[in-house]
Amino acid sequence: MDVDKEISSQEMLKEEIKRLKKEKGAVILAHYYTRGEIQELADHIGDSLALARIAATLSAPVIVMCGVHFMGETVKILCPDKKVLIPDTAAGCSLADSCQADQFEEFIKANPGYEVISYVNTSAAVKALTDVVVTSSNALQIVDSYPKDAKLIFGPDRNLGAYINSVTGRSMKIWNGACHVHEQFSVEKLVELKKSHPQAQVLAHPECKKALVILADVVGSTQALLNHAVNSDCKEFIVATESGILHEMQRMCPDKLFIPLPPNDSTCGCNDCSFMKLNTLEKLRDCLLNEQPTVEVDAQLAEKARRPIERMLSFKF
């Protein structure tokens, strides 16, 4: 009975969210790492690059970003005349937090003459110090667009930066930051899973540590991993990225098996981003109802941060 009540309550929440969205003329964006029920209600789901591209084209007066705070900032920077909402301001990012703007600025000053490439998982203040922003979907191509002898700084993800260096043969100077989710995947548990699922392909995000990336069959952005799963003849996959993507993978490939790679210190069988999971139906309903909390970015800071984001969006690959 309690389960029935919970299902009924969720359905009522979903209907209320749909009503409020229509009433407010709002568009809901959701990252692949959010809860499945959030993704199902979104007008658009995607990785950071896809959501940035979509945000830049929207005409809706209200945009709700179901993701983490830096994503809300990116939407606000690209859509300064829109009201940008986020269900929970506490939805931060460990990778963005690992690169504070004042410290990154000192790092840049200590390396004069370097072009600065910043991952999208950064604050607006860090983006404002940057020449071009990248996502995991386009980082390799954008880095490779520079001459081989170009002096480059890459921040803040040390694993993604090291992966790009290894693939391109470059020696970018890399900021020492990381995503706590992708850092925690267990190589030992991957080996165990490969033994019990010998036919499974290993899909890994390049934010993972080098030892795990070496064992992967496919390394790529969240979108790239999803695309591979959809197009591959393989029927089993071990997935080394945030577990939220499994919802879309399973929806698009109901006949395939997706196994989340667990972290070192957990027996739960998955590796969730606690920040992404702060996005709930209740909070989504409340932020639409109250049109709060809003995402605000200082106008001068936004102008500086917009240039490297738009430069990223100008690349066509």
PEHU-V243451 format. One record per residue. N is the residue number from 1. RES is the residue in one letter. PHI is phi in whole degrees, 0 to 359 (999 if undefined). OMEGA is omega in radians with two decimals (999 if undefined). Layout:
BEGIN
n->{N;N}
res->{RES;RES}
phi->{PHI;PHI}
omega->{OMEGA;OMEGA}
END
This chain:
BEGIN
n->{1;2;3;4;5;6;7;8;9;10;11;12;13;14;15;16;17;18;19;20;21;22;23;24;25;26;27;28;29;30;31;32;33;34;35;36;37;38;39;40;41;42;43;44;45;46;47;48;49;50;51;52;53;54;55;56;57;58;59;60;61;62;63;64;65;66;67;68;69;70;71;72;73;74;75;76;77;78;79;80;81;82;83;84;85;86;87;88;89;90;91;92;93;94;95;96;97;98;99;100;101;102;103;104;105;106;107;108;109;110;111;112;113;114;115;116;117;118;119;120;121;122;123;124;125;126;127;128;129;130;131;132;133;134;135;136;137;138;139;140;141;142;143;144;145;146;147;148;149;150;151;152;153;154;155;156;157;158;159;160;161;162;163;164;165;166;167;168;169;170;171;172;173;174;175;176;177;178;179;180;181;182;183;184;185;186;187;188;189;190;191;192;193;194;195;196;197;198;199;200;201;202;203;204;205;206;207;208;209;210;211;212;213;214;215;216;217;218;219;220;221;222;223;224;225;226;227;228;229;230;231;232;233;234;235;236;237;238;239;240;241;242;243;244;245;246;247;248;249;250;251;252;253;254;255;256;257;258;259;260;261;262;263;264;265;266;267;268;269;270;271;272;273;274;275;276;277;278;279;280;281;282;283;284;285;286;287;288;289;290;291;292;293;294;295;296;297;298;299;300;301;302;303;304;305;306;307;308;309;310;311;312;313;314;315;316;317}
res->{M;D;V;D;K;E;I;S;S;Q;E;M;L;K;E;E;I;K;R;L;K;K;E;K;G;A;V;I;L;A;H;Y;Y;T;R;G;E;I;Q;E;L;A;D;H;I;G;D;S;L;A;L;A;R;I;A;A;T;L;S;A;P;V;I;V;M;C;G;V;H;F;M;G;E;T;V;K;I;L;C;P;D;K;K;V;L;I;P;D;T;A;A;G;C;S;L;A;D;S;C;Q;A;D;Q;F;E;E;F;I;K;A;N;P;G;Y;E;V;I;S;Y;V;N;T;S;A;A;V;K;A;L;T;D;V;V;V;T;S;S;N;A;L;Q;I;V;D;S;Y;P;K;D;A;K;L;I;F;G;P;D;R;N;L;G;A;Y;I;N;S;V;T;G;R;S;M;K;I;W;N;G;A;C;H;V;H;E;Q;F;S;V;E;K;L;V;E;L;K;K;S;H;P;Q;A;Q;V;L;A;H;P;E;C;K;K;A;L;V;I;L;A;D;V;V;G;S;T;Q;A;L;L;N;H;A;V;N;S;D;C;K;E;F;I;V;A;T;E;S;G;I;L;H;E;M;Q;R;M;C;P;D;K;L;F;I;P;L;P;P;N;D;S;T;C;G;C;N;D;C;S;F;M;K;L;N;T;L;E;K;L;R;D;C;L;L;N;E;Q;P;T;V;E;V;D;A;Q;L;A;E;K;A;R;R;P;I;E;R;M;L;S;F;K;F}
phi->{999;298;296;299;296;295;297;298;297;296;295;294;298;299;294;293;297;299;295;294;301;293;297;272;65;265;242;256;254;220;280;300;271;282;299;302;292;288;302;294;270;288;285;219;240;174;272;299;293;299;292;294;298;295;304;295;255;283;249;297;288;232;237;255;259;269;189;236;298;297;292;297;298;299;298;296;297;281;230;297;270;260;275;254;248;222;300;211;291;282;284;264;206;296;291;298;293;282;226;280;300;295;288;293;297;296;298;294;297;284;229;296;87;263;284;251;248;243;294;297;284;215;288;300;295;288;300;293;266;252;274;210;267;226;242;293;287;232;301;298;292;291;300;289;284;277;304;300;264;295;270;235;255;234;211;257;275;292;287;297;299;294;296;296;302;292;283;264;75;274;226;300;279;244;291;268;237;199;269;295;292;286;290;267;297;263;294;299;289;296;300;297;294;295;290;276;227;296;271;286;270;262;253;229;279;290;282;286;293;303;300;283;300;298;277;281;275;225;242;183;296;305;296;296;294;298;300;296;300;294;268;281;280;296;252;225;221;259;250;253;203;303;292;301;294;297;298;286;300;292;296;278;227;296;266;247;256;241;247;287;285;280;280;299;255;217;248;285;84;209;226;267;270;298;291;299;284;290;284;235;299;298;291;295;300;295;289;290;296;263;54;211;282;266;257;239;228;309;301;293;296;299;297;293;285;294;301;292;290;294;296;301;293;284;287;241;240}
omega->{3.12;3.11;3.11;3.12;-3.13;3.11;3.13;3.12;3.12;-3.14;3.10;3.10;-3.13;3.14;3.12;3.11;3.11;3.13;-3.12;3.12;3.13;-3.13;-3.08;-3.05;-3.02;3.00;3.13;3.04;3.13;3.06;3.13;-3.08;3.13;-3.13;-3.11;-3.11;3.06;3.13;-3.10;-3.13;-3.04;3.01;3.13;2.99;-3.13;3.01;-3.03;-3.13;-3.12;-3.11;3.09;3.12;-3.14;-3.11;-3.09;-3.08;-2.97;3.08;-3.12;-3.13;-3.11;3.10;3.08;3.14;3.06;-3.11;3.06;-2.90;-3.11;3.09;3.06;3.09;-3.13;3.10;-3.13;3.12;-3.13;-3.08;-3.02;-3.11;-3.13;2.98;-3.12;-3.13;3.04;-3.04;-3.10;-3.12;3.11;3.13;-3.12;-3.12;-3.11;3.13;3.09;-3.14;-3.12;-3.12;3.11;-2.99;-3.10;3.13;3.13;3.10;3.09;3.11;3.12;-3.14;-3.14;-3.14;-3.09;3.10;-3.14;2.94;-3.06;3.10;-3.13;3.05;-3.13;3.13;-3.13;3.10;3.07;-3.13;3.08;3.11;-3.14;3.12;-2.88;3.05;3.09;3.07;3.07;2.95;3.12;3.11;-3.03;-3.06;-3.10;-3.11;-3.13;3.08;-3.11;3.09;3.09;3.03;-3.07;-3.12;-3.12;3.09;-3.00;2.93;3.09;3.10;-0.02;-2.97;-3.09;-3.12;3.09;3.12;3.13;3.11;3.13;3.09;-3.09;-3.11;-3.04;-3.08;3.13;3.08;3.10;2.99;-2.95;3.03;-3.03;3.09;-3.13;3.05;-3.08;3.13;-3.06;3.09;-2.96;-3.14;-3.02;3.06;-3.13;3.14;3.05;3.12;3.12;-3.13;3.12;3.10;-3.11;3.10;-3.03;-3.13;-3.05;2.98;3.12;3.11;-3.06;3.03;-3.10;2.99;3.11;3.12;-3.04;-3.08;3.14;3.13;-3.14;-3.11;-3.05;3.02;-3.14;3.08;-3.13;3.11;3.10;-3.14;-3.13;3.12;3.09;-3.13;3.14;-3.13;-3.13;-3.00;-3.08;3.03;3.13;-3.07;-3.13;-3.12;2.96;-2.95;-3.14;2.93;-3.06;-2.92;3.14;-3.12;-3.12;3.12;-3.13;3.09;-3.12;3.12;-3.09;-3.10;-3.05;-3.11;-3.10;-3.13;3.11;-3.06;3.12;3.07;-3.13;3.06;-3.12;-2.92;-3.07;3.04;-3.06;3.11;-3.14;3.13;-3.07;2.92;-3.10;3.12;3.13;-3.08;3.02;3.06;-3.14;3.10;-3.13;-3.12;3.09;3.10;-3.08;-3.10;3.04;-3.11;-3.03;-3.04;3.12;-0.11;3.09;3.04;-3.14;3.07;3.11;-3.01;-3.13;3.10;-3.14;-3.14;3.11;-3.10;-3.10;-3.05;3.14;3.07;3.12;3.08;3.07;-3.08;-3.13;3.14;3.10;-3.12;999}
END
